[in-house]
Amino acid sequence: DDERMEWWRDSKFGMFIHWGAYSVIGGERGTNIAGGGAEWAMDKLDYTVEDYEKFPEMFNPVFFDADAWVTMAKDAGMKYIVITSKHHEGFGLWDSKVSDYDIMDTSPFKRDIIKELSEACKKQGIIFCFYYSIVDWHHPQAQGNLYPNYNIAQHDDPSVVNPEFPEYYKNYMKPQVKELLTNYGDVGVVWFDGDWISDYTTEMGKDLYKFIREIQPNTIVNNRVDKGRNGMEGMDMEGEFAGDFGTPEQEIPDTGIDSDWEACMTMNGSWGYKPSDNKWKSSEDLIQKLVDIVSKGGNFLLNIGPDGFGRFPAESIRRLKAMGEWTKTNGEA
Ligand code: JFZ
């Protein structure tokens, strides 16, 4: 297992990419602006499934350039990239045979983004990884009989249980994860999220972990594959739950942690593209956070929220460059 974790431990610094149909919305609906992460627009701005479906139909990121994205990560000193293959909205950025709610069938773009990015990563020596949301606001079986009003169903009342969720798990989620692990070469990390919903069980988490390792034995899986996370800290409780590393979010834990961990953070206050949010952390702050995290034995997964056309925000590009200059003059992170 140490051998399997080696590249990841050595990497220290990676790029998170939150990208989907929410990147078209930018967290705004008329005069309303969603609080917090703009990738939650569907929920926060009260879109029904039907209303929301027009955004994947508009998602046509003509400026998307996988090679340029990977180069920006590499020049910043990052060693791996984790992209949202499917966030809570349910829209997939790859060619899924299990679903029509994907880049090939619902969007005019019709280019397999996961394929282009995974190939660009391989070409430039960056480890390709993907995020996959267990929560799915679009799939009827992830919402049960309250479809299409998911936001009434599960978010406001966590005790609402959906009897069809196991069908979604078995016939949709697992096959989608399998596609991502079968059609895009080696996958460094599978980064799950959305483990908190009541329909997801620890049995599913353990089953999913095993399933992944059977397909790609060397793939590393974050602890959000299971429900055992230690609350907001997002840390592992050693050995008790499935998953290979802890995921503290927007915070840096104290020193002296034995298990593997990776702190994920945004550059402003949102994971998804949000032009109204200009509370950008300074480059100095981000560099200081990288040093702090690495000195405490963790990894730093720093997020970019590209816009709906496929561009990194200029503020993000500037910060990536500053971090690259720093990592170059101060040795490898
Ligand atoms: C989740 C997502 O809901 C969010 O949109 C983003 O993708 C982020 C990386 O992950 O949000 C979470 C998940 C876990 C915690 C907090 C927010 N947590 O454990 O504190």
Residues whose N, C-alpha, C, O or C-beta is under 5 A from the ligand:
A	BS01	JFZ	G37 E39 D193 G231 M232 G234 E249 W271
